[in-house]
């Protein structure tokens, strides 16, 4: 069976699964230098994506749309070849305990002028199914727990296995968006007025909190106001919890909570407040997961955990849950946020005929590189991996483009800027050319077998989803990848991986003895990964672009023009 999963709202994407194998997933932000979190507003994006992979709508056995906001159903106002169209879908959360995989059955999905039937599953179902079906637990046909903490819901715990999934518990009454709302009240991203649904600030705050120190007095204020506004028996707290199906009301209530916190914490450093809120939420998560397992004592022997939802991108929370000792294995897919919803909703549909079965997939299943040439003053020449490693060893950063793009929000060596980590100034340089604040970290990509030597724990982390400390003896050797708190957002890769980035690391290790490089995403500011060489050269943040064996270098003519331009300006 060939299933097409569609995510229409932010992080829009089209994924096709055929007989339990992911053929591709095309996130709209990774096409044509689109803005981050791009939605699908015209269904022609679906037919175009299918056509690029040799398919038509007639080749699809089942179309599935990811659910969205709504108590009983969601509604999508889109275009189909320019004609307005309204579609209904499943709500954000399942309507009853065992209804996670119960679809909304719809009709009227118009593609290429043909009206087609479709299914839709609750938005949460896509997170659960996508996380479980891509996990090692599904491959072993073993059950697991799945924790989903997403933008406008409280963290939810599910029992999931090949036979299906059922809701177990709500852990505590804090929406996933709370982390971002904290950033709208404190720190460098403060905003005037009420907070909105900011999708980008949470990851930045995770870096910023390294500037602060958790303060028990601040934590006590958060605890007191948490009871007053969210968890206690006051009218305010009860009204908040009763608003669980009203995202706007939840957002407003959370904003009021932080407004009161700000009034109570006027004398505290902003970075300490944010560091303390991070720890407050972390402790709450750890405590409430433990209590939930006690409430469901029949599950105490179940030691497999999947994490999904936007909060699954918080590497520090993931590491805390793994360190509790409650679980033998913690699995987070590379797309725990909505970038994986098209895949997840296709997995939910797959369950109708084959249960929640293992999905055969690769993280490199995104768009292929568009083959075009840069305009302007760039010279090209063949360049082997060995030659590229030698160039990088001279402290030259390079845009590295290879194969299909990665799934999810993090560059993993297919659409990356790669640089030596041995210079203390490289982190600042990369942040500057990417228009990022200097407190932002630059991630290391490291050969897996040597990672424990350099990082603690240094365990395999192929998708950059857990927190690692850089061992003291290595911090002066690779300063560019060491964050302010000594941590590193590590990605590991096997030296036998067929991906070109692994071969580059092996050659760089031969030259320098160092098995890691800086790795940050290759993209225009606020946009998805570069789709082609022309985009990388047009950006011009670095002077070298390598793509599948060809090195593009800014020409001497371009340097002369820049020099003459500066003289005229002066």
C-alpha positions, 0 to 999 in steps of 0.5 A, a space after each residue: 500500500 502506498 500512503 501519502 501523509 500531508 502536514 498542511 499547517 506550520 512545518 508543512 510537509 509531504 511524505 510517502 510510505 510504501 509497504 512499510 518503507 519511507 520513500 521520501 519526506 519533503 518539508 516545504 521549508 527545504 524547498 527553494 530557500 523557503 522561510 522556516 516553518 513554511 505551511 502548505 497553503 496550496 495543494 499544488 505543492 502536494 502534486 508537485 512533490 509527487 511528480 518530482 518523485 515520478 508519482 501522480 495522485 492516482 498512484 496513491 492508495 490513501 491520502 492522510 492529513 495531520 489533525 490540528 486545532 479543534 475539539 471535535 475536528 479541525 478545519 483547513 482553508 487552502 487553495 487547489 490550483 488557485 481555487 479556495 477549498 475547505 477541508 476538515 480533519 481530526 482534532 489536535 488530541 484524540 477524543 477518548 482514551 482508546 481513540 488515538 488511531 481512530 481516523 476522521 474520514 473525509 472527502 473532497 481533497 482536490 488534486 489535479 482537478 480530481 476530488 479524492 477521499 482522505 483520512 485524518 488522525 489527531 495531531 498527537 497521533 502523528 507524534 506517537 506513531 512517528 516516534 514509535 514506528 521509527 524506534 528500535 522498539 517497533 523493530 523488535 516488536 516490543 511495547 514502549 511508553 511514549 511521552 508527547 509534550 507539544 506546543 498547546 498541550 500538557 505532557 501526555 503519556 501513552 502506552 504503545 506497541 504493535 497492537 496500537 496505543 492508548 492514553 495513560 496520563 497527563 503529567 502536569 498542567 503546563 503547555 509546551 509553549 511555556 518555554 518560549 513564552 518565558 523567553 518573551 518575558 525575560 532575556 534577549 528575546 523579550 517582547 512588548 505585549 502578549 506572547 504569540 506562538 513563536 516557534 524559534 525562540 525555545 532552541 535559542 533559550 536552551 543556549 542562552 541559559 548557559 549564561 545563568 545560574 539556577 537560583 533556589 529563591 527563583 525556583 520557589 517563586 515559580 513553584 508558588 505561582 505554578 500552584 496558583 495559576 496552573 496546578 492548585 485548587 484556585 478558581 484561576 487554576 481550575 479555569 486554566 485546566 478547563 481551557 485544555 481545548 482552547 489554545 488561545 486561552 492557554 497561551 493567555 493564561 501562561 503569559 499572565 503566569 510569566 507576567 506575575 513572575 516578572 513582577 516578583 523577580 524584578 531584582 533578579 538577573 534575566 539569565 538566572 531567571 531563565 536558567 531557573 525556569 529550565 530547571 523548574 520544568 526539568 524537575 517537574 518533568 522528572 518527578 511527574 514521570 516517576 509518579 505516573 509510573 507509580 500510578 500505573 504500577 503494571 507498567 513499571 517493568 516497561 523500560 522503553 521510552 519514546 519522546 515526541 512533540 516539540 519539547 523533544 528537541 530539548 536535549 537537556 530534558 531528554 538527557 535528564 529523563 535518560 539519566 533517571 534510571 527509569 528506562 533502559 533505552 530512550 528514543 527520540 526521532 530526528 523530527 520529534 517536532 512537527 517536521 515529522 508530522 507528515 511521516 507520523 500521520 502516514 504511520 498512523 494510517 499504516 496501522 489500520 492494516 498492519 498495526 504500529 509496525 516498524 517503518 524502514 527509513 533513513 534520516 536522509 530522505 529529504 529533497 535532492 539537491 537541485 543541479 544548477 550553477 552559481 551566477 557571479 564570480 565563482 570558480 569550480 574544480 574537482 575536489 576529493 574528500 582527502 583534498 577537502 579535509 586538507 583545506 578544512 585543516 587550514 581553518 577554512 570553513 566550507 559549505 558541505 552539500 551532499 546527497 538528500 537533505 536531512 529530515 527534521 530541523 538539524 543539519 546532520 552533514 548533508 546541508 552543513 557548514 563544516 569547519 575545524 574546531 581547533 580555533 577559539 575564534 571559529 565559533 564566533 566567526 560562524 555565528 557572525 556569518 550566520 547572523 546569530 548571537 555569540 552565545 549560541 553553540 556550534 555543534 560537533 560532528 564526531 566519529 562515533 567510536 571516539 566520542 566517549 574519549 572526548 565527551 561525557 557520556 559520548 554515547 551514540 547520538 546520530 541526530 543531536 538529541 542529547 546533552 554531552 559534556 566536553 571532557 576537560 582535557 579536550 576543551 582547549 583542543 576543540 574550543 569552537 564546539 564547547 558551549 559556555 557551560 562546557 556542554 556540546 550538542 553532539 552528533 555522532 556518526 560511524 566511520 563506516 557510514 556511506 555518507 560523505 561526511 563520515 569519509 571527510 571525518 576519517 580523512 581529517 582524523 588522519 591529518 590532525 588526529 582529531 575525529 571531529 569538526 564543527 557542524 552548523 546548518 547551511 541556510 539563509 537566515 530564517 530559512 530552510 537548508 540550501 537547496 542547491 550550490 547557487 543558493 550557497 554561493 549567493 549567500 556568500 557567508 563563506 568562500 568555499 562550497 563543496 558539493 559531491 566532489 566539486 569545490 566552488 571557490 569565490 574567484 580572485 575577481 570577486 575579491 578584487 571587486 570587493 576590495 575596490 568597492 571598499 576603497 570607493 566607500 572609504 
